[in-house]
């Protein structure tokens, strides 16, 4: 889609009480394509724990924010991410009920975010300084991950191949609603890091750690899902990602690898990628978002 709308300078970020009915969701919601289904299903495995971690880290950062506008945006970001986590959790619950138990993989993700990247106990005269440095490191990590989620959000908003394929409409709305909000708030984590520290080396270091970790987790997730698919277990082949990218143009290994390079430019800002006006336009037509607005009396 080509966006011709004028880009708003800022939008007020707010959580939307979206609800999704998964009772009719088929196991392969990309019709006839288990690989692409599970390629995107990895989002449901990674995001609930990851976004709960975002909420926790940013909640700890709130007392350090000295700019009222940024404080408002971070609060809006926290509200949106909390809803995202629970919305994807509903898909996992549906999979469990239909014979695909995600816990062996999700348990590893949970350990990563709650233990590996969780709070640490610091002692001694420099404990407060070290605690704050660890918090800023994690904020930089969130900013790096949010770069990827904004890239994915933009890709899913511009994926007519999924419409042509007849993807389950409820799942497609979930992915596009979430993708639109990722584009909508794509600058918040970056600007929070700039506010707290802004050092280029720390920002680049965290991206160089996050990028390979994301790729590894994604590959492991696809392999796990395909190996445990109750309708037919198999391993992904080298041709699967090539066929999927040609057909849908949503998620490719090369695209993910290249997406992190702009982040390493010293003058990079998230506003340079994605369209806020396109995201806002989708949120105005999303069935789930419109239903949430009606419940809220908007």
C-alpha positions as CSV (number, residue, x, y, z in Angstrom):
1,X,0.0,0.0,0.0
2,X,1.3,3.5,-0.8
3,X,0.5,5.9,1.9
4,X,-0.5,9.4,0.6
5,X,-1.9,10.7,3.9
6,X,-0.2,13.5,5.7
7,X,1.9,12.2,8.6
8,X,0.8,13.4,12.0
9,X,3.6,14.7,14.2
10,X,2.3,12.8,17.3
11,X,-0.6,10.6,18.2
12,X,-2.1,10.0,21.6
13,X,-1.2,6.4,22.5
14,X,-4.0,4.5,24.3
15,X,-4.7,0.8,24.9
16,X,-7.7,-0.7,23.2
17,X,-9.7,-3.4,24.9
18,X,-9.7,-5.7,21.9
19,X,-11.2,-9.2,22.0
20,X,-10.8,-12.1,19.6
21,X,-12.9,-15.2,19.2
22,X,-10.6,-18.2,18.3
23,X,-13.3,-20.8,18.4
24,X,-13.2,-21.2,14.5
25,X,-9.5,-20.8,14.1
26,X,-8.0,-23.6,12.0
27,X,-4.6,-25.0,13.0
28,X,-3.2,-23.8,9.6
29,X,-4.8,-20.4,9.3
30,X,-2.8,-19.6,6.2
31,X,-4.8,-22.1,4.0
32,X,-2.7,-25.1,2.9
33,X,0.5,-23.6,4.2
34,X,1.7,-25.0,7.5
35,X,5.2,-23.4,7.2
36,X,3.9,-19.8,6.8
37,X,1.3,-20.4,9.5
38,X,4.0,-21.4,11.9
39,X,6.5,-18.8,10.7
40,X,4.0,-16.2,12.0
41,X,2.8,-18.3,14.9
42,X,6.3,-17.7,16.5
43,X,5.0,-14.3,17.3
44,X,2.5,-15.8,19.7
45,X,5.3,-17.8,21.4
46,X,7.6,-14.9,21.9
47,X,5.4,-11.9,22.4
48,X,3.4,-12.5,25.6
49,X,6.5,-13.0,27.8
50,X,8.5,-10.4,25.9
51,X,5.9,-7.7,26.2
52,X,5.2,-8.4,29.9
53,X,9.0,-7.8,30.3
54,X,8.7,-4.5,28.3
55,X,5.9,-3.4,30.7
56,X,8.0,-4.3,33.8
57,X,11.2,-2.5,32.5
58,X,9.3,0.6,31.5
59,X,7.4,0.7,34.7
60,X,10.7,0.8,36.6
61,X,11.9,3.6,34.3
62,X,8.9,5.9,35.0
63,X,10.5,7.6,38.0
64,X,13.5,8.6,35.9
65,X,11.5,10.4,33.2
66,X,11.8,14.2,33.4
67,X,9.8,15.1,30.3
68,X,6.0,15.3,30.7
69,X,5.2,14.4,27.1
70,X,7.5,11.4,27.1
71,X,6.1,10.3,30.4
72,X,2.6,10.3,28.8
73,X,3.8,8.4,25.8
74,X,5.6,5.8,27.9
75,X,2.4,5.2,29.9
76,X,0.5,4.8,26.7
77,X,3.1,2.4,25.4
78,X,2.9,0.3,28.7
79,X,-0.9,0.1,28.3
80,X,-0.7,-1.0,24.7
81,X,2.0,-3.7,25.4
82,X,0.0,-5.1,28.3
83,X,-3.0,-5.7,26.0
84,X,-0.7,-7.2,23.3
85,X,0.6,-9.8,25.7
86,X,-2.8,-11.0,26.7
87,X,-4.2,-11.0,23.1
88,X,-1.4,-13.3,21.9
89,X,-1.8,-15.5,25.1
90,X,-5.3,-16.3,23.9
91,X,-3.9,-17.9,20.8
92,X,-1.6,-20.0,22.8
93,X,-4.5,-21.2,25.0
94,X,-6.4,-22.1,21.8
95,X,-3.4,-24.1,20.5
96,X,-3.0,-26.0,23.8
97,X,-6.7,-26.9,23.7
98,X,-6.3,-28.3,20.2
99,X,-3.2,-30.5,20.8
100,X,-0.2,-28.2,20.2
101,X,1.4,-27.6,23.6
102,X,3.7,-24.5,23.4
103,X,5.0,-24.8,26.9
104,X,8.4,-26.5,26.2
105,X,9.4,-23.5,24.0
106,X,7.5,-20.8,25.9
107,X,9.1,-22.0,29.1
108,X,12.6,-21.2,27.7
109,X,11.3,-17.7,26.6
110,X,9.9,-17.2,30.1
111,X,13.2,-18.0,31.7
112,X,15.0,-15.6,29.3
113,X,12.9,-12.6,30.1
114,X,12.1,-13.3,33.8
115,X,15.5,-14.6,34.9
116,X,18.2,-13.9,32.3
117,X,16.9,-10.3,31.7
118,X,15.1,-9.8,35.0
119,X,16.1,-7.8,38.1
120,X,19.5,-8.3,39.5
121,X,20.7,-7.8,43.1
122,X,23.5,-5.3,43.4
123,X,25.4,-4.7,46.6
124,X,28.1,-2.3,47.8
125,X,28.5,1.5,47.6
126,X,27.9,1.6,43.8
127,X,24.8,-0.6,43.9
128,X,22.4,2.2,43.0
129,X,24.5,3.3,40.0
130,X,24.9,-0.3,38.8
131,X,21.1,-1.0,39.2
132,X,20.3,2.1,37.1
133,X,22.9,1.1,34.4
134,X,21.2,-2.4,34.2
135,X,17.8,-0.7,33.8
136,X,19.2,1.5,31.0
137,X,20.7,-1.5,29.3
138,X,17.3,-3.2,29.3
139,X,15.6,-0.1,28.0
140,X,18.2,-0.1,25.1
141,X,17.3,-3.8,24.6
142,X,13.6,-2.9,24.4
143,X,14.4,-0.2,21.9
144,X,16.3,-2.7,19.7
145,X,13.5,-5.2,19.9
146,X,10.9,-2.5,19.1
147,X,12.8,-1.8,15.9
148,X,12.1,-5.3,14.8
149,X,8.4,-5.2,15.9
150,X,7.9,-2.0,14.0
151,X,9.5,-3.5,10.9
152,X,7.2,-6.5,11.2
153,X,4.2,-4.3,11.9
154,X,4.8,-2.3,8.7
155,X,5.3,-5.6,6.8
156,X,2.0,-7.1,7.9
157,X,0.1,-3.9,7.1
158,X,1.5,-4.1,3.6
159,X,0.9,-7.8,2.9
160,X,-1.8,-8.1,0.2
161,X,-0.6,-11.7,-0.4
162,X,-2.2,-12.7,2.9
163,X,-5.5,-11.3,1.7
164,X,-5.3,-13.1,-1.6
165,X,-4.5,-16.4,0.2
166,X,-7.7,-16.2,2.3
167,X,-6.0,-16.0,5.7
168,X,-8.3,-16.4,8.7
169,X,-9.8,-12.9,9.1
170,X,-9.7,-12.9,12.9
171,X,-6.0,-13.8,12.9
172,X,-5.3,-11.3,10.2
173,X,-7.0,-8.6,12.2
174,X,-5.0,-9.5,15.3
175,X,-1.7,-9.3,13.4
176,X,-2.6,-6.0,11.7
177,X,-4.1,-4.4,14.8
178,X,-1.0,-5.3,16.7
179,X,1.3,-4.3,13.8
180,X,-0.5,-0.9,13.5
181,X,0.0,-0.2,17.2
182,X,3.7,-1.2,16.9
183,X,4.1,1.3,14.1
184,X,2.0,3.9,16.0
185,X,4.4,3.7,19.1
186,X,7.6,2.8,17.2
187,X,9.6,5.8,18.5
188,X,8.7,5.6,22.2
189,X,11.3,3.0,23.4
190,X,14.0,4.7,21.3
191,X,13.2,8.1,22.7
192,X,13.1,6.8,26.2
193,X,16.6,5.4,25.8
194,X,17.7,8.7,24.3
195,X,16.2,10.5,27.3
196,X,17.9,8.3,29.9
197,X,21.3,7.9,28.2
198,X,21.4,8.4,24.5
199,X,24.9,6.8,24.1
200,X,25.5,5.4,20.6
201,X,27.8,2.7,21.6
202,X,25.3,1.2,24.1
203,X,22.5,1.4,21.6
204,X,24.6,-0.3,18.9
205,X,25.9,-2.9,21.3
206,X,22.3,-3.9,22.3
207,X,21.2,-4.2,18.7
208,X,24.2,-6.4,17.9
209,X,23.1,-8.7,20.8
210,X,19.4,-8.6,20.0
211,X,19.5,-9.2,16.3
212,X,21.2,-12.7,16.3
213,X,19.2,-13.7,19.4
214,X,15.9,-12.8,17.6
215,X,17.0,-14.8,14.5
216,X,17.9,-17.8,16.7
217,X,14.7,-17.7,18.6
218,X,12.6,-17.4,15.5
219,X,14.3,-20.4,13.8
220,X,13.9,-22.5,16.9
221,X,10.3,-21.5,17.2
222,X,9.4,-22.5,13.6
223,X,11.2,-25.8,14.0
224,X,9.4,-26.4,17.3
225,X,6.0,-25.7,15.9
226,X,6.4,-27.8,12.8
227,X,7.8,-30.7,14.8
228,X,4.8,-30.6,17.2
229,X,2.0,-29.8,14.8
230,X,-0.8,-32.3,15.7
231,X,-2.0,-32.4,12.1
232,X,1.3,-33.5,10.6
233,X,4.8,-33.2,11.9
234,X,7.8,-32.4,9.7
235,X,10.9,-30.3,9.5
236,X,11.0,-27.1,7.5
237,X,13.1,-27.3,4.3
238,X,15.3,-24.7,2.7
239,X,12.6,-24.1,0.0
240,X,9.9,-23.2,2.5
241,X,11.1,-19.7,3.3
242,X,11.7,-19.0,-0.4
243,X,8.2,-20.0,-1.4
244,X,6.7,-18.2,1.5
245,X,8.5,-14.9,0.7
246,X,7.6,-15.1,-2.9
247,X,3.9,-15.7,-2.2
248,X,3.3,-13.3,0.7
249,X,6.2,-10.8,1.0
250,X,5.7,-10.6,4.8
251,X,8.7,-12.2,6.5
252,X,12.0,-13.3,5.0
253,X,15.3,-14.2,6.6
254,X,17.1,-11.6,4.3
255,X,14.6,-9.0,5.2
256,X,15.0,-9.5,8.9
257,X,18.8,-9.5,8.6
258,X,18.8,-6.3,6.6
259,X,16.2,-4.6,8.8
260,X,18.6,-3.9,11.7
261,X,21.3,-2.2,9.7
262,X,19.6,1.2,9.6
263,X,19.4,1.2,13.4
264,X,23.2,1.3,13.5
265,X,23.4,4.7,11.8
266,X,24.3,7.4,14.3
267,X,21.5,9.6,13.1
268,X,18.8,7.0,13.0
269,X,15.3,7.6,14.3
270,X,12.3,5.2,14.1
271,X,10.2,7.8,12.3
272,X,12.3,7.1,9.2
273,X,10.5,3.8,8.7
274,X,6.8,3.0,8.6
275,X,3.8,5.3,8.4
276,X,1.9,6.6,11.4
277,X,-1.0,7.7,9.2
278,X,-1.3,4.2,7.7
279,X,-1.3,2.7,11.1
280,X,-4.0,5.1,12.4
281,X,-6.1,4.5,9.3
282,X,-6.0,0.7,9.9
283,X,-6.9,1.1,13.6
284,X,-9.9,3.1,12.5
285,X,-11.2,0.2,10.4
286,X,-10.0,-2.8,12.4
287,X,-13.0,-4.9,13.5
288,X,-11.4,-5.6,16.9
289,X,-10.4,-2.0,17.5
290,X,-13.8,-0.6,16.4
291,X,-15.5,-3.0,18.7
292,X,-13.2,-1.9,21.5
293,X,-14.1,1.7,20.8
294,X,-17.8,0.9,20.9
295,X,-17.4,-0.7,24.3
296,X,-15.5,2.3,25.5
297,X,-18.2,4.6,24.3
298,X,-16.0,6.3,21.7
